[in-house]
Amino acid sequence: MQRTTGIDPVSLPELAHYRSHGIDRITAWFLTPFCSHRAKVTFEELAAHGAGETMKLLAVKPRLKCTKCGGQYADLQPDWSQRSAGPVARSSK
């Protein structure tokens, strides 16, 4: 019996969607009991390993391996710290 997660993978954004919002890297956490390593991975680094602009973030997970413990299947999220807080105010001078 297959479990449903409630998330349709087809509805998830592609890497190009995040790039269109000014995001060009993800944060990966390897939450194993003895590691807890966190790293930032750029989209260019992902592309070097075959991840294209149309790839979903969920599909990136099996491509990553922790450089400290060798674990796989990290928790991933876009690096939202890159996203601007809103329109940049322009000086009229």
PDB file of N, CA, C and O in Angstrom:
ATOM      1  N   MET A   1       0.841  -1.180   0.000  1.00  0.00           N
ATOM      2  CA  MET A   1       0.000   0.000   0.000  1.00  0.00           C
ATOM      3  C   MET A   1       0.888   1.246   0.000  1.00  0.00           C
ATOM      4  O   MET A   1       1.800   1.373   0.817  1.00  0.00           O
ATOM      5  N   GLN A   2       0.605   2.160  -0.928  1.00  0.00           N
ATOM      6  CA  GLN A   2       1.413   3.361  -1.047  1.00  0.00           C
ATOM      7  C   GLN A   2       0.789   4.495  -0.238  1.00  0.00           C
ATOM      8  O   GLN A   2      -0.416   4.735  -0.306  1.00  0.00           O
ATOM      9  N   ARG A   3       1.632   5.187   0.529  1.00  0.00           N
ATOM     10  CA  ARG A   3       1.164   6.329   1.322  1.00  0.00           C
ATOM     11  C   ARG A   3       1.068   7.557   0.438  1.00  0.00           C
ATOM     12  O   ARG A   3       1.899   7.761  -0.447  1.00  0.00           O
ATOM     13  N   THR A   4       0.070   8.359   0.674  1.00  0.00           N
ATOM     14  CA  THR A   4      -0.035   9.618  -0.043  1.00  0.00           C
ATOM     15  C   THR A   4       0.436  10.734   0.880  1.00  0.00           C
ATOM     16  O   THR A   4       0.143  10.730   2.075  1.00  0.00           O
ATOM     17  N   THR A   5       1.158  11.673   0.322  1.00  0.00           N
ATOM     18  CA  THR A   5       1.693  12.768   1.125  1.00  0.00           C
ATOM     19  C   THR A   5       0.787  13.990   1.098  1.00  0.00           C
ATOM     20  O   THR A   5       0.949  14.902   1.909  1.00  0.00           O
ATOM     21  N   GLY A   6      -0.164  14.013   0.170  1.00  0.00           N
ATOM     22  CA  GLY A   6      -1.022  15.176   0.049  1.00  0.00           C
ATOM     23  C   GLY A   6      -0.428  16.244  -0.842  1.00  0.00           C
ATOM     24  O   GLY A   6      -1.076  17.258  -1.101  1.00  0.00           O
ATOM     25  N   ILE A   7       0.792  16.041  -1.316  1.00  0.00           N
ATOM     26  CA  ILE A   7       1.446  16.995  -2.203  1.00  0.00           C
ATOM     27  C   ILE A   7       1.593  16.352  -3.569  1.00  0.00           C
ATOM     28  O   ILE A   7       2.156  15.265  -3.701  1.00  0.00           O
ATOM     29  N   ASP A   8       1.084  17.032  -4.582  1.00  0.00           N
ATOM     30  CA  ASP A   8       1.236  16.548  -5.945  1.00  0.00           C
ATOM     31  C   ASP A   8       2.576  17.060  -6.469  1.00  0.00           C
ATOM     32  O   ASP A   8       2.728  18.266  -6.667  1.00  0.00           O
ATOM     33  N   PRO A   9       3.554  16.177  -6.700  1.00  0.00           N
ATOM     34  CA  PRO A   9       4.878  16.619  -7.149  1.00  0.00           C
ATOM     35  C   PRO A   9       4.844  17.456  -8.432  1.00  0.00           C
ATOM     36  O   PRO A   9       5.729  18.282  -8.655  1.00  0.00           O
ATOM     37  N   VAL A  10       3.845  17.249  -9.262  1.00  0.00           N
ATOM     38  CA  VAL A  10       3.730  18.019 -10.506  1.00  0.00           C
ATOM     39  C   VAL A  10       3.481  19.495 -10.204  1.00  0.00           C
ATOM     40  O   VAL A  10       3.878  20.366 -10.979  1.00  0.00           O
ATOM     41  N   SER A  11       2.819  19.776  -9.073  1.00  0.00           N
ATOM     42  CA  SER A  11       2.483  21.160  -8.733  1.00  0.00           C
ATOM     43  C   SER A  11       3.649  21.927  -8.101  1.00  0.00           C
ATOM     44  O   SER A  11       3.555  23.141  -7.915  1.00  0.00           O
ATOM     45  N   LEU A  12       4.732  21.245  -7.772  1.00  0.00           N
ATOM     46  CA  LEU A  12       5.878  21.918  -7.143  1.00  0.00           C
ATOM     47  C   LEU A  12       6.640  22.762  -8.159  1.00  0.00           C
ATOM     48  O   LEU A  12       6.702  22.397  -9.333  1.00  0.00           O
ATOM     49  N   PRO A  13       7.222  23.887  -7.731  1.00  0.00           N
ATOM     50  CA  PRO A  13       7.957  24.749  -8.651  1.00  0.00           C
ATOM     51  C   PRO A  13       9.265  24.118  -9.131  1.00  0.00           C
ATOM     52  O   PRO A  13       9.868  23.279  -8.462  1.00  0.00           O
ATOM     53  N   GLU A  14       9.669  24.558 -10.311  1.00  0.00           N
ATOM     54  CA  GLU A  14      10.954  24.132 -10.873  1.00  0.00           C
ATOM     55  C   GLU A  14      12.037  25.095 -10.399  1.00  0.00           C
ATOM     56  O   GLU A  14      11.733  26.168  -9.877  1.00  0.00           O
ATOM     57  N   LEU A  15      13.294  24.714 -10.578  1.00  0.00           N
ATOM     58  CA  LEU A  15      14.407  25.586 -10.187  1.00  0.00           C
ATOM     59  C   LEU A  15      14.312  26.940 -10.886  1.00  0.00           C
ATOM     60  O   LEU A  15      14.663  27.964 -10.300  1.00  0.00           O
ATOM     61  N   ALA A  16      13.841  26.955 -12.128  1.00  0.00           N
ATOM     62  CA  ALA A  16      13.708  28.213 -12.871  1.00  0.00           C
ATOM     63  C   ALA A  16      12.758  29.176 -12.165  1.00  0.00           C
ATOM     64  O   ALA A  16      12.952  30.390 -12.227  1.00  0.00           O
ATOM     65  N   HIS A  17      11.744  28.654 -11.503  1.00  0.00           N
ATOM     66  CA  HIS A  17      10.811  29.502 -10.760  1.00  0.00           C
ATOM     67  C   HIS A  17      11.535  30.240  -9.641  1.00  0.00           C
ATOM     68  O   HIS A  17      11.353  31.445  -9.466  1.00  0.00           O
ATOM     69  N   TYR A  18      12.349  29.524  -8.893  1.00  0.00           N
ATOM     70  CA  TYR A  18      13.105  30.165  -7.806  1.00  0.00           C
ATOM     71  C   TYR A  18      14.088  31.192  -8.371  1.00  0.00           C
ATOM     72  O   TYR A  18      14.255  32.273  -7.806  1.00  0.00           O
ATOM     73  N   ARG A  19      14.731  30.854  -9.474  1.00  0.00           N
ATOM     74  CA  ARG A  19      15.683  31.785 -10.095  1.00  0.00           C
ATOM     75  C   ARG A  19      14.965  33.074 -10.511  1.00  0.00           C
ATOM     76  O   ARG A  19      15.533  34.160 -10.400  1.00  0.00           O
ATOM     77  N   SER A  20      13.734  32.959 -10.984  1.00  0.00           N
ATOM     78  CA  SER A  20      12.981  34.151 -11.405  1.00  0.00           C
ATOM     79  C   SER A  20      12.682  35.082 -10.224  1.00  0.00           C
ATOM     80  O   SER A  20      12.346  36.250 -10.419  1.00  0.00           O
ATOM     81  N   HIS A  21      12.804  34.561  -9.010  1.00  0.00           N
ATOM     82  CA  HIS A  21      12.613  35.370  -7.805  1.00  0.00           C
ATOM     83  C   HIS A  21      13.946  35.802  -7.198  1.00  0.00           C
ATOM     84  O   HIS A  21      13.987  36.263  -6.057  1.00  0.00           O
ATOM     85  N   GLY A  22      15.030  35.657  -7.951  1.00  0.00           N
ATOM     86  CA  GLY A  22      16.333  36.108  -7.486  1.00  0.00           C
ATOM     87  C   GLY A  22      17.069  35.106  -6.620  1.00  0.00           C
ATOM     88  O   GLY A  22      18.066  35.457  -5.990  1.00  0.00           O
ATOM     89  N   ILE A  23      16.602  33.871  -6.572  1.00  0.00           N
ATOM     90  CA  ILE A  23      17.228  32.839  -5.751  1.00  0.00           C
ATOM     91  C   ILE A  23      18.074  31.953  -6.650  1.00  0.00           C
ATOM     92  O   ILE A  23      17.580  31.434  -7.651  1.00  0.00           O
ATOM     93  N   ASP A  24      19.349  31.774  -6.303  1.00  0.00           N
ATOM     94  CA  ASP A  24      20.207  30.934  -7.137  1.00  0.00           C
ATOM     95  C   ASP A  24      20.919  29.842  -6.343  1.00  0.00           C
ATOM     96  O   ASP A  24      21.918  29.286  -6.798  1.00  0.00           O
ATOM     97  N   ARG A  25      20.402  29.541  -5.160  1.00  0.00           N
ATOM     98  CA  ARG A  25      20.976  28.446  -4.365  1.00  0.00           C
ATOM     99  C   ARG A  25      19.941  27.896  -3.392  1.00  0.00           C
ATOM    100  O   ARG A  25      18.923  28.525  -3.103  1.00  0.00           O
ATOM    101  N   ILE A  26      20.242  26.701  -2.901  1.00  0.00           N
ATOM    102  CA  ILE A  26      19.379  26.055  -1.915  1.00  0.00           C
ATOM    103  C   ILE A  26      20.188  25.794  -0.658  1.00  0.00           C
ATOM    104  O   ILE A  26      21.418  25.802  -0.681  1.00  0.00           O
ATOM    105  N   THR A  27      19.492  25.565   0.425  1.00  0.00           N
ATOM    106  CA  THR A  27      20.126  25.129   1.659  1.00  0.00           C
ATOM    107  C   THR A  27      19.757  23.666   1.856  1.00  0.00           C
ATOM    108  O   THR A  27      18.592  23.285   1.742  1.00  0.00           O
ATOM    109  N   ALA A  28      20.765  22.853   2.154  1.00  0.00           N
ATOM    110  CA  ALA A  28      20.559  21.419   2.374  1.00  0.00           C
ATOM    111  C   ALA A  28      20.983  21.069   3.790  1.00  0.00           C
ATOM    112  O   ALA A  28      22.064  21.457   4.232  1.00  0.00           O
ATOM    113  N   TRP A  29      20.129  20.331   4.507  1.00  0.00           N
ATOM    114  CA  TRP A  29      20.425  19.852   5.846  1.00  0.00           C
ATOM    115  C   TRP A  29      20.446  18.333   5.824  1.00  0.00           C
ATOM    116  O   TRP A  29      19.528  17.700   5.302  1.00  0.00           O
ATOM    117  N   PHE A  30      21.482  17.756   6.384  1.00  0.00           N
ATOM    118  CA  PHE A  30      21.557  16.308   6.540  1.00  0.00           C
ATOM    119  C   PHE A  30      21.345  16.022   8.018  1.00  0.00           C
ATOM    120  O   PHE A  30      22.285  16.053   8.811  1.00  0.00           O
ATOM    121  N   LEU A  31      20.121  15.747   8.370  1.00  0.00           N
ATOM    122  CA  LEU A  31      19.733  15.636   9.773  1.00  0.00           C
ATOM    123  C   LEU A  31      19.846  14.199  10.268  1.00  0.00           C
ATOM    124  O   LEU A  31      18.847  13.542  10.558  1.00  0.00           O
ATOM    125  N   THR A  32      21.071  13.734  10.356  1.00  0.00           N
ATOM    126  CA  THR A  32      21.313  12.419  10.939  1.00  0.00           C
ATOM    127  C   THR A  32      21.750  12.629  12.389  1.00  0.00           C
ATOM    128  O   THR A  32      22.215  13.716  12.732  1.00  0.00           O
ATOM    129  N   PRO A  33      21.614  11.628  13.235  1.00  0.00           N
ATOM    130  CA  PRO A  33      21.934  11.818  14.656  1.00  0.00           C
ATOM    131  C   PRO A  33      23.362  12.293  14.937  1.00  0.00           C
ATOM    132  O   PRO A  33      23.599  12.966  15.940  1.00  0.00           O
ATOM    133  N   PHE A  34      24.305  11.955  14.076  1.00  0.00           N
ATOM    134  CA  PHE A  34      25.694  12.301  14.362  1.00  0.00           C
ATOM    135  C   PHE A  34      26.271  13.361  13.430  1.00  0.00           C
ATOM    136  O   PHE A  34      27.469  13.638  13.486  1.00  0.00           O
ATOM    137  N   CYS A  35      25.458  13.951  12.588  1.00  0.00           N
ATOM    138  CA  CYS A  35      26.014  14.880  11.614  1.00  0.00           C
ATOM    139  C   CYS A  35      25.395  16.284  11.719  1.00  0.00           C
ATOM    140  O   CYS A  35      26.052  17.207  12.202  1.00  0.00           O
ATOM    141  N   SER A  36      24.174  16.452  11.285  1.00  0.00           N
ATOM    142  CA  SER A  36      23.480  17.750  11.258  1.00  0.00           C
ATOM    143  C   SER A  36      24.227  18.787  10.428  1.00  0.00           C
ATOM    144  O   SER A  36      24.198  19.973  10.758  1.00  0.00           O
ATOM    145  N   HIS A  37      24.886  18.367   9.371  1.00  0.00           N
ATOM    146  CA  HIS A  37      25.616  19.271   8.493  1.00  0.00           C
ATOM    147  C   HIS A  37      24.639  20.066   7.643  1.00  0.00           C
ATOM    148  O   HIS A  37      23.643  19.529   7.161  1.00  0.00           O
ATOM    149  N   ARG A  38      24.929  21.350   7.461  1.00  0.00           N
ATOM    150  CA  ARG A  38      24.124  22.231   6.621  1.00  0.00           C
ATOM    151  C   ARG A  38      25.047  22.862   5.599  1.00  0.00           C
ATOM    152  O   ARG A  38      26.165  23.260   5.926  1.00  0.00           O
ATOM    153  N   ALA A  39      24.582  22.955   4.364  1.00  0.00           N
ATOM    154  CA  ALA A  39      25.398  23.552   3.310  1.00  0.00           C
ATOM    155  C   ALA A  39      24.515  24.300   2.322  1.00  0.00           C
ATOM    156  O   ALA A  39      23.347  23.961   2.132  1.00  0.00           O
ATOM    157  N   LYS A  40      25.088  25.315   1.700  1.00  0.00           N
ATOM    158  CA  LYS A  40      24.424  26.041   0.619  1.00  0.00           C
ATOM    159  C   LYS A  40      24.968  25.468  -0.682  1.00  0.00           C
ATOM    160  O   LYS A  40      26.174  25.273  -0.827  1.00  0.00           O
ATOM    161  N   VAL A  41      24.074  25.202  -1.624  1.00  0.00           N
ATOM    162  CA  VAL A  41      24.440  24.629  -2.909  1.00  0.00           C
ATOM    163  C   VAL A  41      23.853  25.529  -3.994  1.00  0.00           C
ATOM    164  O   VAL A  41      22.646  25.769  -4.021  1.00  0.00           O
ATOM    165  N   THR A  42      24.713  26.026  -4.891  1.00  0.00           N
ATOM    166  CA  THR A  42      24.232  26.909  -5.957  1.00  0.00           C
ATOM    167  C   THR A  42      23.591  26.096  -7.078  1.00  0.00           C
ATOM    168  O   THR A  42      23.862  24.906  -7.234  1.00  0.00           O
ATOM    169  N   PHE A  43      22.747  26.753  -7.846  1.00  0.00           N
ATOM    170  CA  PHE A  43      22.120  26.093  -8.989  1.00  0.00           C
ATOM    171  C   PHE A  43      23.181  25.700 -10.024  1.00  0.00           C
ATOM    172  O   PHE A  43      23.006  24.712 -10.738  1.00  0.00           O
ATOM    173  N   GLU A  44      24.275  26.460 -10.113  1.00  0.00           N
ATOM    174  CA  GLU A  44      25.356  26.104 -11.031  1.00  0.00           C
ATOM    175  C   GLU A  44      26.027  24.803 -10.590  1.00  0.00           C
ATOM    176  O   GLU A  44      26.376  23.967 -11.424  1.00  0.00           O
ATOM    177  N   GLU A  45      26.207  24.634  -9.286  1.00  0.00           N
ATOM    178  CA  GLU A  45      26.762  23.379  -8.770  1.00  0.00           C
ATOM    179  C   GLU A  45      25.819  22.215  -9.052  1.00  0.00           C
ATOM    180  O   GLU A  45      26.263  21.118  -9.391  1.00  0.00           O
ATOM    181  N   LEU A  46      24.524  22.455  -8.913  1.00  0.00           N
ATOM    182  CA  LEU A  46      23.552  21.409  -9.227  1.00  0.00           C
ATOM    183  C   LEU A  46      23.571  21.069 -10.709  1.00  0.00           C
ATOM    184  O   LEU A  46      23.471  19.901 -11.084  1.00  0.00           O
ATOM    185  N   ALA A  47      23.701  22.099 -11.558  1.00  0.00           N
ATOM    186  CA  ALA A  47      23.732  21.881 -13.010  1.00  0.00           C
ATOM    187  C   ALA A  47      24.925  21.028 -13.411  1.00  0.00           C
ATOM    188  O   ALA A  47      24.834  20.240 -14.353  1.00  0.00           O
ATOM    189  N   ALA A  48      26.041  21.174 -12.708  1.00  0.00           N
ATOM    190  CA  ALA A  48      27.230  20.367 -13.006  1.00  0.00           C
ATOM    191  C   ALA A  48      26.971  18.882 -12.757  1.00  0.00           C
ATOM    192  O   ALA A  48      27.707  18.029 -13.251  1.00  0.00           O
ATOM    193  N   HIS A  49      25.924  18.577 -11.991  1.00  0.00           N
ATOM    194  CA  HIS A  49      25.562  17.188 -11.694  1.00  0.00           C
ATOM    195  C   HIS A  49      24.258  16.794 -12.369  1.00  0.00           C
ATOM    196  O   HIS A  49      23.604  15.834 -11.960  1.00  0.00           O
ATOM    197  N   GLY A  50      23.879  17.544 -13.412  1.00  0.00           N
ATOM    198  CA  GLY A  50      22.733  17.166 -14.226  1.00  0.00           C
ATOM    199  C   GLY A  50      21.396  17.757 -13.859  1.00  0.00           C
ATOM    200  O   GLY A  50      20.385  17.374 -14.448  1.00  0.00           O
ATOM    201  N   ALA A  51      21.344  18.668 -12.917  1.00  0.00           N
ATOM    202  CA  ALA A  51      20.069  19.283 -12.521  1.00  0.00           C
ATOM    203  C   ALA A  51      19.811  20.504 -13.397  1.00  0.00           C
ATOM    204  O   ALA A  51      20.514  21.509 -13.292  1.00  0.00           O
ATOM    205  N   GLY A  52      18.807  20.416 -14.254  1.00  0.00           N
ATOM    206  CA  GLY A  52      18.471  21.516 -15.151  1.00  0.00           C
ATOM    207  C   GLY A  52      17.445  22.464 -14.550  1.00  0.00           C
ATOM    208  O   GLY A  52      16.918  22.228 -13.463  1.00  0.00           O
ATOM    209  N   GLU A  53      17.174  23.532 -15.272  1.00  0.00           N
ATOM    210  CA  GLU A  53      16.235  24.561 -14.814  1.00  0.00           C
ATOM    211  C   GLU A  53      14.814  24.032 -14.648  1.00  0.00           C
ATOM    212  O   GLU A  53      14.034  24.587 -13.875  1.00  0.00           O
ATOM    213  N   THR A  54      14.469  22.959 -15.370  1.00  0.00           N
ATOM    214  CA  THR A  54      13.108  22.426 -15.284  1.00  0.00           C
ATOM    215  C   THR A  54      12.966  21.350 -14.206  1.00  0.00           C
ATOM    216  O   THR A  54      11.896  20.763 -14.050  1.00  0.00           O
ATOM    217  N   MET A  55      14.039  21.095 -13.467  1.00  0.00           N
ATOM    218  CA  MET A  55      13.987  20.075 -12.420  1.00  0.00           C
ATOM    219  C   MET A  55      13.282  20.628 -11.180  1.00  0.00           C
ATOM    220  O   MET A  55      13.452  21.791 -10.816  1.00  0.00           O
ATOM    221  N   LYS A  56      12.498  19.778 -10.553  1.00  0.00           N
ATOM    222  CA  LYS A  56      11.819  20.132  -9.305  1.00  0.00           C
ATOM    223  C   LYS A  56      12.800  19.971  -8.143  1.00  0.00           C
ATOM    224  O   LYS A  56      13.692  19.123  -8.186  1.00  0.00           O
ATOM    225  N   LEU A  57      12.629  20.784  -7.115  1.00  0.00           N
ATOM    226  CA  LEU A  57      13.497  20.712  -5.939  1.00  0.00           C
ATOM    227  C   LEU A  57      13.451  19.323  -5.316  1.00  0.00           C
ATOM    228  O   LEU A  57      14.472  18.818  -4.848  1.00  0.00           O
ATOM    229  N   LEU A  58      12.281  18.706  -5.307  1.00  0.00           N
ATOM    230  CA  LEU A  58      12.126  17.363  -4.753  1.00  0.00           C
ATOM    231  C   LEU A  58      13.004  16.340  -5.492  1.00  0.00           C
ATOM    232  O   LEU A  58      13.493  15.387  -4.886  1.00  0.00           O
ATOM    233  N   ALA A  59      13.198  16.541  -6.791  1.00  0.00           N
ATOM    234  CA  ALA A  59      14.011  15.619  -7.589  1.00  0.00           C
ATOM    235  C   ALA A  59      15.511  15.808  -7.346  1.00  0.00           C
ATOM    236  O   ALA A  59      16.312  14.954  -7.726  1.00  0.00           O
ATOM    237  N   VAL A  60      15.888  16.911  -6.722  1.00  0.00           N
ATOM    238  CA  VAL A  60      17.297  17.178  -6.428  1.00  0.00           C
ATOM    239  C   VAL A  60      17.777  16.332  -5.245  1.00  0.00           C
ATOM    240  O   VAL A  60      18.954  15.976  -5.177  1.00  0.00           O
ATOM    241  N   LYS A  61      16.879  16.010  -4.317  1.00  0.00           N
ATOM    242  CA  LYS A  61      17.252  15.322  -3.076  1.00  0.00           C
ATOM    243  C   LYS A  61      18.147  14.099  -3.275  1.00  0.00           C
ATOM    244  O   LYS A  61      19.181  14.002  -2.614  1.00  0.00           O
ATOM    245  N   PRO A  62      17.793  13.165  -4.157  1.00  0.00           N
ATOM    246  CA  PRO A  62      18.642  11.970  -4.285  1.00  0.00           C
ATOM    247  C   PRO A  62      19.996  12.235  -4.943  1.00  0.00           C
ATOM    248  O   PRO A  62      20.865  11.364  -4.928  1.00  0.00           O
ATOM    249  N   ARG A  63      20.189  13.424  -5.522  1.00  0.00           N
ATOM    250  CA  ARG A  63      21.457  13.758  -6.169  1.00  0.00           C
ATOM    251  C   ARG A  63      22.506  14.261  -5.177  1.00  0.00           C
ATOM    252  O   ARG A  63      23.690  14.334  -5.506  1.00  0.00           O
ATOM    253  N   LEU A  64      22.073  14.603  -3.972  1.00  0.00           N
ATOM    254  CA  LEU A  64      22.993  15.192  -2.998  1.00  0.00           C
ATOM    255  C   LEU A  64      23.507  14.151  -2.010  1.00  0.00           C
ATOM    256  O   LEU A  64      22.809  13.204  -1.647  1.00  0.00           O
ATOM    257  N   LYS A  65      24.739  14.359  -1.595  1.00  0.00           N
ATOM    258  CA  LYS A  65      25.370  13.482  -0.614  1.00  0.00           C
ATOM    259  C   LYS A  65      26.169  14.369   0.337  1.00  0.00           C
ATOM    260  O   LYS A  65      26.895  15.258  -0.108  1.00  0.00           O
ATOM    261  N   CYS A  66      26.043  14.137   1.629  1.00  0.00           N
ATOM    262  CA  CYS A  66      26.721  14.952   2.635  1.00  0.00           C
ATOM    263  C   CYS A  66      28.235  14.788   2.503  1.00  0.00           C
ATOM    264  O   CYS A  66      28.743  13.673   2.382  1.00  0.00           O
ATOM    265  N   THR A  67      28.943  15.910   2.529  1.00  0.00           N
ATOM    266  CA  THR A  67      30.403  15.867   2.427  1.00  0.00           C
ATOM    267  C   THR A  67      31.061  15.491   3.750  1.00  0.00           C
ATOM    268  O   THR A  67      32.265  15.237   3.784  1.00  0.00           O
ATOM    269  N   LYS A  68      30.293  15.451   4.840  1.00  0.00           N
ATOM    270  CA  LYS A  68      30.856  15.059   6.135  1.00  0.00           C
ATOM    271  C   LYS A  68      30.572  13.597   6.479  1.00  0.00           C
ATOM    272  O   LYS A  68      31.481  12.849   6.840  1.00  0.00           O
ATOM    273  N   CYS A  69      29.293  13.193   6.363  1.00  0.00           N
ATOM    274  CA  CYS A  69      28.936  11.846   6.819  1.00  0.00           C
ATOM    275  C   CYS A  69      28.599  10.885   5.678  1.00  0.00           C
ATOM    276  O   CYS A  69      28.479   9.681   5.903  1.00  0.00           O
ATOM    277  N   GLY A  70      28.446  11.403   4.459  1.00  0.00           N
ATOM    278  CA  GLY A  70      28.098  10.557   3.324  1.00  0.00           C
ATOM    279  C   GLY A  70      26.619  10.254   3.215  1.00  0.00           C
ATOM    280  O   GLY A  70      26.208   9.508   2.326  1.00  0.00           O
ATOM    281  N   GLY A  71      25.803  10.823   4.107  1.00  0.00           N
ATOM    282  CA  GLY A  71      24.367  10.580   4.080  1.00  0.00           C
ATOM    283  C   GLY A  71      23.705  11.166   2.850  1.00  0.00           C
ATOM    284  O   GLY A  71      24.228  12.081   2.214  1.00  0.00           O
ATOM    285  N   GLN A  72      22.537  10.617   2.528  1.00  0.00           N
ATOM    286  CA  GLN A  72      21.777  11.110   1.384  1.00  0.00           C
ATOM    287  C   GLN A  72      20.397  11.559   1.837  1.00  0.00           C
ATOM    288  O   GLN A  72      20.025  11.403   3.000  1.00  0.00           O
ATOM    289  N   TYR A  73      19.647  12.120   0.896  1.00  0.00           N
ATOM    290  CA  TYR A  73      18.277  12.575   1.116  1.00  0.00           C
ATOM    291  C   TYR A  73      18.205  13.680   2.169  1.00  0.00           C
ATOM    292  O   TYR A  73      17.623  13.520   3.242  1.00  0.00           O
ATOM    293  N   ALA A  74      18.812  14.785   1.820  1.00  0.00           N
ATOM    294  CA  ALA A  74      18.803  15.962   2.682  1.00  0.00           C
ATOM    295  C   ALA A  74      17.430  16.616   2.675  1.00  0.00           C
ATOM    296  O   ALA A  74      16.631  16.413   1.762  1.00  0.00           O
ATOM    297  N   ASP A  75      17.178  17.394   3.698  1.00  0.00           N
ATOM    298  CA  ASP A  75      16.031  18.295   3.689  1.00  0.00           C
ATOM    299  C   ASP A  75      16.492  19.535   2.940  1.00  0.00           C
ATOM    300  O   ASP A  75      17.554  20.083   3.235  1.00  0.00           O
ATOM    301  N   LEU A  76      15.700  19.978   1.973  1.00  0.00           N
ATOM    302  CA  LEU A  76      16.092  21.097   1.113  1.00  0.00           C
ATOM    303  C   LEU A  76      15.074  22.215   1.181  1.00  0.00           C
ATOM    304  O   LEU A  76      13.885  21.992   1.405  1.00  0.00           O
ATOM    305  N   GLN A  77      15.574  23.425   0.981  1.00  0.00           N
ATOM    306  CA  GLN A  77      14.681  24.557   0.784  1.00  0.00           C
ATOM    307  C   GLN A  77      15.453  25.640   0.050  1.00  0.00           C
ATOM    308  O   GLN A  77      16.676  25.719   0.166  1.00  0.00           O
ATOM    309  N   PRO A  78      14.752  26.469  -0.700  1.00  0.00           N
ATOM    310  CA  PRO A  78      15.423  27.586  -1.372  1.00  0.00           C
ATOM    311  C   PRO A  78      16.056  28.488  -0.324  1.00  0.00           C
ATOM    312  O   PRO A  78      15.565  28.583   0.801  1.00  0.00           O
ATOM    313  N   ASP A  79      17.135  29.144  -0.692  1.00  0.00           N
ATOM    314  CA  ASP A  79      17.794  30.079   0.221  1.00  0.00           C
ATOM    315  C   ASP A  79      17.032  31.400   0.179  1.00  0.00           C
ATOM    316  O   ASP A  79      17.374  32.312  -0.574  1.00  0.00           O
ATOM    317  N   TRP A  80      15.997  31.479   1.000  1.00  0.00           N
ATOM    318  CA  TRP A  80      15.118  32.648   0.989  1.00  0.00           C
ATOM    319  C   TRP A  80      15.819  33.923   1.437  1.00  0.00           C
ATOM    320  O   TRP A  80      15.278  35.012   1.245  1.00  0.00           O
ATOM    321  N   SER A  81      17.004  33.822   2.026  1.00  0.00           N
ATOM    322  CA  SER A  81      17.719  35.040   2.449  1.00  0.00           C
ATOM    323  C   SER A  81      18.110  35.890   1.250  1.00  0.00           C
ATOM    324  O   SER A  81      18.422  37.070   1.411  1.00  0.00           O
ATOM    325  N   GLN A  82      18.100  35.323   0.062  1.00  0.00           N
ATOM    326  CA  GLN A  82      18.444  36.078  -1.137  1.00  0.00           C
ATOM    327  C   GLN A  82      17.288  36.911  -1.658  1.00  0.00           C
ATOM    328  O   GLN A  82      17.493  37.855  -2.422  1.00  0.00           O
ATOM    329  N   ARG A  83      16.093  36.572  -1.256  1.00  0.00           N
ATOM    330  CA  ARG A  83      14.913  37.244  -1.780  1.00  0.00           C
ATOM    331  C   ARG A  83      14.850  38.664  -1.246  1.00  0.00           C
ATOM    332  O   ARG A  83      15.042  38.888  -0.051  1.00  0.00           O
ATOM    333  N   SER A  84      14.585  39.614  -2.113  1.00  0.00           N
ATOM    334  CA  SER A  84      14.517  41.005  -1.675  1.00  0.00           C
ATOM    335  C   SER A  84      13.234  41.237  -0.891  1.00  0.00           C
ATOM    336  O   SER A  84      12.235  40.548  -1.096  1.00  0.00           O
ATOM    337  N   ALA A  85      13.272  42.204  -0.002  1.00  0.00           N
ATOM    338  CA  ALA A  85      12.134  42.508   0.862  1.00  0.00           C
ATOM    339  C   ALA A  85      11.039  43.250   0.106  1.00  0.00           C
ATOM    340  O   ALA A  85       9.935  43.405   0.628  1.00  0.00           O
ATOM    341  N   GLY A  86      11.307  43.696  -1.068  1.00  0.00           N
ATOM    342  CA  GLY A  86      10.319  44.432  -1.854  1.00  0.00           C
ATOM    343  C   GLY A  86      11.015  45.321  -2.850  1.00  0.00           C
ATOM    344  O   GLY A  86      12.227  45.214  -3.041  1.00  0.00           O
ATOM    345  N   PRO A  87      10.268  46.196  -3.489  1.00  0.00           N
ATOM    346  CA  PRO A  87      10.874  47.083  -4.477  1.00  0.00           C
ATOM    347  C   PRO A  87      11.933  47.972  -3.836  1.00  0.00           C
ATOM    348  O   PRO A  87      11.783  48.415  -2.698  1.00  0.00           O
ATOM    349  N   VAL A  88      12.974  48.218  -4.560  1.00  0.00           N
ATOM    350  CA  VAL A  88      14.061  49.063  -4.084  1.00  0.00           C
ATOM    351  C   VAL A  88      13.650  50.523  -4.270  1.00  0.00           C
ATOM    352  O   VAL A  88      13.268  50.929  -5.367  1.00  0.00           O
ATOM    353  N   ALA A  89      13.730  51.305  -3.201  1.00  0.00           N
ATOM    354  CA  ALA A  89      13.382  52.724  -3.284  1.00  0.00           C
ATOM    355  C   ALA A  89      14.448  53.449  -4.088  1.00  0.00           C
ATOM    356  O   ALA A  89      15.645  53.228  -3.909  1.00  0.00           O
ATOM    357  N   ARG A  90      13.991  54.313  -4.972  1.00  0.00           N
ATOM    358  CA  ARG A  90      14.926  55.074  -5.813  1.00  0.00           C
ATOM    359  C   ARG A  90      14.927  56.538  -5.386  1.00  0.00           C
ATOM    360  O   ARG A  90      13.888  57.119  -5.072  1.00  0.00           O
ATOM    361  N   SER A  91      16.096  57.098  -5.385  1.00  0.00           N
ATOM    362  CA  SER A  91      16.241  58.502  -5.016  1.00  0.00           C
ATOM    363  C   SER A  91      15.848  59.382  -6.213  1.00  0.00           C
ATOM    364  O   SER A  91      16.134  59.034  -7.359  1.00  0.00           O
ATOM    365  N   SER A  92      15.199  60.510  -5.949  1.00  0.00           N
ATOM    366  CA  SER A  92      14.798  61.417  -7.023  1.00  0.00           C
ATOM    367  C   SER A  92      15.859  62.471  -7.300  1.00  0.00           C
ATOM    368  O   SER A  92      15.629  63.404  -8.069  1.00  0.00           O
ATOM    369  N   LYS A  93      17.039  62.320  -6.664  1.00  0.00           N
ATOM    370  CA  LYS A  93      18.104  63.326  -6.833  1.00  0.00           C
ATOM    371  C   LYS A  93      18.800  63.169  -8.138  1.00  0.00           C
ATOM    372  O   LYS A  93      19.719  63.928  -8.443  1.00  0.00           O
TER     373      LYS A  93
END
